[in-house]
Amino acid sequence: MSTLSELLAEHSRLSGEAVEHLQRVVAEWQLLADMSFADFLLWVPLGTDASAATEWLCVAQARPTTAPTAYPKDVVAARVDAAENPQLRRAATERRICRDEDPRWHLEVPVRRETIPVRRGNVVLAVLSRDTNLAMPRVPSPMEIAYLGSASDLCQMIADGTFPPPSSVTGADTSPRAGDGLIRLDAHGHVAYASPNALSAYHRMGHASDLVGLSLADVTRTLVRDPFDAAEVADRIESALDGRHSLRMEVRARGAVMLVRALPLRPRGTSAGALVLVRDVTDLRRRDLALLSKDATIREIHHRVKNNLQTVAALLRLQARRTAIPEAQRVLAESVRRVNSIALVHESLSGSVNELVDLDELVDTVLPAIGDGATAESRAKVRREGSFGTLPAALATPLVLVLTELVHNAMAHAFAPGTTGEVCVLAERSAGGLDVVVADDGTGMPEGFDPEQSEGLGLQIVRTLLGSELDSSLLVRARPGGGTEAVISLPLRGR
């Protein structure tokens, strides 16, 4: 299924500003669908002039969560003939909301359609159709009347070109919705209707009685204990009565946490009050705090593991200094290097909120340390090319150890004493895998050397980690132009 942006780019010549306005409409219209108990379809003319278009294309669809849908199957990307759907052209030409005289039938379901021109300035960009399934009769209730009245006011504002506002609607997808809690205010700011969920939210904040007839700004101001938040939320409610839009705001009162958003209702430029949406997110915020506490605990564990590993490395280094046997000193120094490599992974994880490691940053820290610890006779340099990207810690730890061993082997065995050279770690990341090459320009492999049969501890560690932890293998071959290269192909798909 193509996205709104893709369909508009392919089938229309709308400007970037016009496309952004339609995207703002789509970002807000779930609220309209729920309050209208109807499906909303967004139609754009196939041509430059909406009043003369012979075909219309549906580019987006929203179904109500409060009523049965009129379209069980998606209508997006469907084309309709303008002659068979004259109400689309009529809304665009007359620039007003139009309603069908008689219901039409869609898949044996009676559907009543209203068409709403989507204006930006003096230009009609598209047409919204509000299609109500009439197969399920509805009994008018105070809630339904409040919902339909508020939806009609917002639809008229879309036809007027005053809704959605040109300001950002960031967070509209996480804003309170009609089912969370809806309060309708009259032009004076007094509550004309409050849904049961809205009443429950205010009861949880400490308001014990009904809201109808009260000034919502004054009530909310007295419930919110933080004076700055209290003044801010009251100001947003009063600003909505004056026709100014605002985004959602989070407030706290008596241990409860609420998301509050106030929308002005000004059909045809006349103040009709405001719509206030309230969502109780107290339990969500408690879970968020629990997750933050868990993340902090995990980071602290990684920090302590890193400190313990560094302590082990320091003890091994101290033991190496007290040992007079050169071979024992070399073995202990290699152990220090391996322990430090693992400690660097845990240090990276201790500063992250998830179990992902930035391999580029980590490898750039490890490689210079390997070069500094190489044999004194070798003057080779180590560098990285390409990007590793981020990897889960379960892959990052063994991969860093593998790279440490391969680079150290190249520094120790590829260059003759007193010579200069270079070891390059090349990384190439794709959607399905990571290819790593450790290449040197040294003397090359000795004649008859078989890396698969090598009994060196470094290559044994590499083969073990690749087979058991990384589901990969090692290929060691001669490098074109001289030297040696070790190739690793690490599959990432499904991990």
C-alpha positions in Angstrom: 0.0 0.0 0.0 1.5 3.4 -1.1 1.8 6.1 1.5 0.1 9.5 1.3 3.3 11.2 0.3 4.0 8.7 -2.5 0.5 9.0 -3.9 0.6 12.8 -3.8 4.0 12.8 -5.5 2.9 10.5 -8.2 -0.6 11.8 -9.0 -0.6 15.5 -8.1 1.3 18.7 -8.6 0.8 20.1 -5.2 3.5 22.2 -3.6 5.5 21.1 -0.6 3.4 23.5 1.6 0.2 22.0 0.3 1.4 18.5 0.9 2.3 19.4 4.5 -1.2 20.8 5.1 -2.8 17.6 3.9 -0.4 15.6 6.1 -1.5 17.8 9.1 -5.1 17.0 8.2 -4.4 13.3 8.2 -2.5 13.6 11.5 -5.6 15.0 13.2 -8.4 13.2 11.5 -8.7 10.2 13.7 -10.3 12.5 16.2 -12.8 13.6 13.5 -13.6 10.0 12.5 -14.3 9.0 16.1 -16.5 12.0 16.9 -18.4 11.7 13.6 -18.9 7.9 14.0 -17.9 7.8 10.3 -15.1 6.9 7.9 -13.0 9.7 6.5 -11.5 9.5 3.0 -9.1 12.1 1.5 -9.7 12.7 -2.3 -7.4 14.6 -4.6 -8.3 15.6 -8.2 -6.3 14.0 -11.0 -5.5 17.3 -12.7 -4.5 20.8 -11.8 -8.1 22.2 -11.2 -10.3 20.5 -8.7 -13.4 22.2 -10.1 -12.7 20.7 -13.6 -11.3 17.3 -12.6 -12.9 14.3 -14.3 -11.3 11.8 -11.8 -10.6 11.7 -8.1 -8.0 9.6 -6.3 -8.4 8.4 -2.7 -5.0 9.0 -1.0 -5.8 8.2 2.7 -8.5 6.6 4.8 -9.4 6.7 8.5 -11.9 4.4 10.2 -13.8 5.2 13.4 -13.1 3.4 16.6 -16.6 4.4 17.9 -18.8 2.9 15.1 -18.8 0.2 12.4 -16.8 1.1 9.3 -18.5 1.8 6.0 -15.5 0.3 4.1 -14.3 -3.0 5.4 -11.8 -3.0 2.5 -9.2 -0.3 2.0 -10.2 2.4 -0.5 -6.8 4.0 -0.7 -5.5 4.3 -4.3 -9.1 3.8 -5.7 -10.2 6.1 -8.5 -13.7 7.4 -9.0 -15.4 9.2 -11.9 -16.4 12.8 -11.1 -19.6 12.4 -13.0 -20.7 9.5 -10.8 -19.5 11.4 -7.6 -20.6 15.0 -8.3 -20.5 15.9 -4.6 -16.7 15.8 -4.7 -16.6 18.4 -7.5 -19.5 20.4 -5.9 -17.6 20.7 -2.6 -14.5 21.9 -4.4 -16.4 24.3 -6.6 -18.8 25.8 -4.0 -16.2 25.7 -1.2 -18.7 24.4 1.3 -19.7 21.2 3.0 -22.2 19.3 0.9 -24.4 16.3 1.8 -25.9 13.7 -0.4 -29.7 13.9 -0.7 -30.1 10.1 -0.4 -27.9 7.4 1.0 -25.9 5.4 -1.5 -25.1 1.7 -1.2 -21.7 0.2 -0.9 -21.4 -3.6 -0.7 -25.0 -3.8 0.5 -24.4 -1.2 3.2 -26.3 2.2 3.1 -23.8 5.0 3.4 -24.5 8.7 3.9 -21.8 10.9 2.5 -20.8 14.5 3.3 -18.0 16.2 1.4 -15.7 18.8 3.0 -13.4 21.0 0.9 -9.8 21.1 2.3 -8.7 24.7 2.0 -5.4 26.3 2.4 -5.8 30.0 2.0 -8.0 30.5 -1.0 -7.1 27.3 -2.7 -9.0 24.0 -2.4 -6.3 21.3 -2.2 -8.5 18.2 -1.8 -11.9 17.0 -0.6 -12.7 15.0 2.5 -15.6 12.7 2.5 -17.3 11.8 5.7 -19.1 8.5 5.1 -21.4 7.1 7.8 -22.6 3.5 7.9 -26.4 3.7 8.3 -26.9 0.0 8.8 -26.5 0.3 12.6 -29.2 2.7 13.9 -28.0 5.1 16.7 -30.0 6.5 19.6 -29.2 10.1 20.2 -27.5 10.7 23.6 -25.8 13.7 25.2 -22.4 12.1 24.3 -23.4 11.5 20.7 -24.8 15.0 20.3 -21.6 16.5 21.8 -19.4 14.4 19.6 -21.2 15.2 16.4 -21.5 18.9 17.2 -17.8 19.2 17.9 -16.9 17.2 14.8 -19.1 19.4 12.6 -17.4 22.5 14.0 -13.9 21.1 13.2 -15.0 20.0 9.7 -16.3 23.5 9.0 -13.0 24.9 10.2 -11.2 22.6 7.6 -13.5 24.0 5.0 -12.7 27.5 6.3 -9.0 26.8 6.1 -8.4 27.4 9.8 -7.9 23.8 10.9 -5.4 22.3 11.3 -3.2 25.3 12.1 0.0 25.9 10.2 2.0 25.4 13.4 3.6 22.0 14.0 1.4 19.1 15.2 4.2 17.1 16.6 2.9 14.6 19.0 -0.6 14.6 17.5 -0.5 10.8 17.2 0.1 10.6 21.0 -2.4 13.3 22.0 -5.6 12.4 23.8 -8.3 11.0 21.7 -12.1 11.2 21.9 -12.5 8.0 23.8 -9.9 9.0 26.4 -11.9 11.9 27.7 -13.8 14.8 25.9 -15.0 18.0 27.4 -17.0 20.5 25.4 -16.8 24.2 26.5 -19.2 26.9 25.6 -18.0 30.3 24.3 -17.6 31.5 28.0 -15.4 28.6 29.0 -18.0 26.7 31.0 -18.4 23.0 30.6 -21.4 22.1 28.4 -20.6 18.4 28.3 -18.0 16.0 29.9 -17.7 12.4 28.9 -17.5 9.7 31.6 -13.8 9.2 31.0 -13.2 12.9 31.3 -15.1 13.0 34.6 -13.1 10.0 35.8 -9.8 11.8 34.9 -10.8 14.9 36.9 -12.0 12.8 39.8 -8.6 11.1 39.9 -7.0 14.6 40.0 -9.2 15.4 43.0 -12.4 17.0 41.7 -15.3 15.2 43.4 -18.4 16.7 41.8 -19.7 17.1 38.3 -18.1 19.5 35.8 -21.1 20.8 33.8 -21.6 24.5 34.3 -18.2 25.1 35.9 -15.3 27.1 34.4 -12.8 24.4 33.3 -9.8 26.7 33.5 -10.6 27.7 37.1 -11.2 24.1 38.1 -8.0 22.8 36.5 -6.0 25.6 38.0 -7.0 24.7 41.5 -6.3 20.9 41.0 -2.7 21.2 39.6 -0.3 21.8 42.5 2.6 23.2 40.5 1.8 26.9 40.2 3.6 27.2 36.8 1.9 24.1 35.3 -1.4 25.3 36.7 -1.1 28.7 35.1 0.1 27.1 31.8 -2.8 24.7 31.5 -5.4 27.3 32.4 -3.8 29.7 29.9 -4.0 27.1 27.2 -7.7 26.4 27.8 -8.5 30.2 27.8 -6.3 30.7 24.7 -8.4 28.0 22.9 -11.5 30.0 23.7 -9.8 33.0 22.0 -9.1 30.9 18.9 -5.4 30.1 19.6 -4.2 26.5 19.0 -1.8 24.6 21.3 -0.3 21.2 21.6 -0.9 18.7 24.3 0.5 19.3 27.8 1.2 16.9 30.6 0.1 17.9 34.1 0.3 16.3 37.5 -2.3 16.5 40.3 -2.4 14.4 43.5 -0.3 11.6 42.1 -2.3 11.5 38.8 -0.7 12.4 35.4 -2.9 13.7 32.6 -2.4 14.7 29.0 -4.5 17.8 28.2 -5.1 19.4 24.9 -7.4 22.3 24.1 -8.7 22.9 20.6 -10.5 26.1 19.6 -13.9 25.7 17.9 -14.5 28.7 15.5 -16.6 27.6 12.6 -16.9 30.4 10.0 -14.8 32.5 12.3 -17.4 32.6 15.0 -16.4 31.4 18.5 -18.3 28.3 19.5 -16.3 27.4 22.5 -13.5 24.9 22.7 -12.8 21.2 22.8 -10.7 19.8 25.7 -9.3 16.3 25.4 -8.0 14.6 28.6 -6.1 11.3 28.8 -5.1 9.6 32.1 -1.6 8.4 31.7 -0.8 7.8 35.3 -0.2 4.0 34.9 1.9 4.6 31.7 4.1 7.0 33.5 4.6 4.6 36.4 5.7 1.9 33.9 8.0 4.5 32.3 9.6 5.2 35.6 10.0 1.4 36.2 11.7 1.0 32.8 14.0 4.0 33.6 14.9 2.4 36.9 15.6 -0.9 35.1 17.7 0.8 32.5 19.7 2.6 35.2 20.3 -0.7 37.0 21.5 -2.3 33.8 23.9 0.5 33.1 25.2 0.3 36.6 25.8 -3.4 36.2 27.8 -2.8 33.0 29.8 0.0 34.8 30.7 -2.4 37.7 31.6 -5.2 35.3 33.9 -2.8 33.4 35.5 -1.7 36.7 36.0 -5.3 37.8 37.6 -6.2 34.5 39.9 -3.3 34.7 40.9 -4.4 38.2 41.6 -7.9 36.8 43.7 -6.3 34.0 45.6 -4.2 36.5 46.4 -7.3 38.6 47.6 -9.2 35.6 49.8 -6.2 34.6 51.2 -6.1 38.1 52.0 -9.8 37.9 53.7 -9.4 34.6 56.0 -6.8 36.0 57.0 -9.2 38.9 57.7 -12.0 36.5 61.2 -12.4 35.2 60.4 -15.0 32.5 59.9 -13.2 29.1 57.4 -15.8 27.8 55.3 -15.4 30.9 55.4 -11.6 30.6 54.2 -11.9 26.9 51.3 -14.2 27.8 50.2 -12.0 30.7 50.4 -8.9 28.5 48.1 -10.6 25.9 45.7 -11.5 28.6 45.6 -7.9 29.7 44.8 -6.8 26.2 41.9 -9.3 25.9 40.4 -8.3 29.2 40.7 -4.6 28.3 38.9 -5.2 25.1 35.9 -6.8 26.9 36.0 -3.9 29.5 35.7 -1.4 26.7 32.5 -3.0 25.4 31.0 -2.8 28.9 32.1 0.8 29.2 30.2 1.6 26.0 27.1 -0.2 27.3 27.3 1.6 30.7 26.6 4.9 28.8 23.7 3.6 26.7 20.0 3.1 27.4 19.9 0.0 25.3 22.0 -3.1 24.6 23.5 -1.6 21.4 27.1 -0.7 20.9 28.5 1.9 18.5 31.2 -0.3 16.9 32.9 2.5 15.1 33.6 4.5 18.2 34.6 1.3 20.1 37.0 0.0 17.4 38.6 3.5 17.1 39.4 3.2 20.8 40.7 -0.4 20.7 42.9 -0.2 17.6 45.4 2.5 18.8 45.8 0.5 22.1 46.7 -2.6 20.0 49.2 -0.6 18.0 50.8 0.8 21.2 51.1 -2.7 22.6 52.7 -4.3 19.5 56.2 -5.4 19.4 58.8 -2.7 19.6 60.5 -3.8 16.4 57.4 -3.1 14.3 56.5 0.4 13.3 53.2 -0.5 11.6 50.2 1.8 11.9 46.6 0.7 12.3 43.6 2.4 10.7 39.9 1.8 10.0 37.9 2.3 6.8 34.2 2.0 6.4 31.5 1.8 9.1 30.5 -1.0 11.4 27.4 0.8 12.6 25.7 -0.4 15.8 25.4 -4.0 16.9 23.8 -5.7 19.9 26.2 -6.4 22.8 25.9 -10.1 22.2 27.6 -9.7 18.9 29.8 -6.7 19.7 31.8 -8.4 22.5 33.0 -11.4 20.5 33.5 -9.3 17.3 35.8 -6.9 19.2 37.8 -9.8 20.6 38.1 -11.3 17.1 39.3 -8.0 15.7 41.8 -7.6 18.6 43.3 -11.0 17.9 43.5 -10.5 14.1 45.1 -7.0 14.3 47.5 -8.1 17.0 48.6 -11.2 14.9 49.2 -8.9 11.9 51.2 -6.5 14.0 53.3 -9.3 15.5 53.9 -11.5 12.5 53.4 -9.6 9.2 56.3 -7.2 9.5 60.1 -7.8 9.7 61.9 -6.1 12.6 62.6 -2.5 12.0 60.2 -2.2 9.0 57.2 0.0 8.6 53.8 -0.9 7.3 50.0 -0.6 7.8 47.2 -2.7 9.0 43.8 -1.7 7.7 40.4 -2.8 9.2 37.8 -2.4 6.4 34.1 -2.7 7.3 31.2 -2.8 4.9 27.7 -2.9 6.3 24.6 -3.9 4.4 21.0 -4.7 5.3 21.8 -8.4 5.6 25.3 -8.6 7.0 28.6 -7.1 7.9 31.8 -7.8 6.0 35.1 -7.2 7.7 38.6 -7.4 6.3 41.8 -7.1 8.3 44.5 -6.5 5.7 48.2 -5.8 6.1 51.0 -5.0 3.6 53.6 -7.1 5.3 55.6 -10.1 4.2 52.6 -12.4 3.7 51.9 -15.9 5.0 54.9 -18.3 5.5 55.1 -21.1 2.9 52.9 -24.0 3.9 51.1 -22.1 6.6 47.5 -23.3 7.1 45.4 -21.0 9.3 42.9 -23.8 9.9 45.5 -26.1 11.4 47.4 -23.4 13.3 47.8 -24.1 17.0 48.3 -20.4 17.9 46.1 -19.3 20.8 45.0 -16.1 18.9 43.6 -18.0 15.9 42.1 -20.6 18.1 40.2 -17.9 20.0 39.1 -16.3 16.7 37.8 -19.6 15.2 36.0 -20.5 18.5 34.3 -17.1 18.7 33.3 -17.0 15.1 31.8 -20.4 15.2 30.0 -20.3 18.5 29.1 -16.7 18.9 28.9 -15.1 15.5 27.8 -17.9 13.2 30.6 -17.0 10.8 33.9 -18.3 9.6 37.4 -17.0 8.9 39.1 -16.9 5.5 42.8 -16.0 5.5 44.3 -15.4 2.1 47.1 -13.6 0.3 46.4 -10.0 -0.4 46.6 -8.8 -4.0 49.8 -6.7 -4.2 51.5 -8.3 -1.2 50.6 -9.0 2.4 47.7 -11.0 4.0 44.1 -10.4 4.6 41.6 -12.1 7.0 38.0 -11.9 5.8 34.9 -12.3 8.0 31.3 -12.3 6.7 28.9 -11.8 9.6 25.2 -12.4 8.9 22.9 -9.9 10.5 19.5 -10.8 9.1 17.1 -12.0 11.7 19.3 -10.9 14.6 
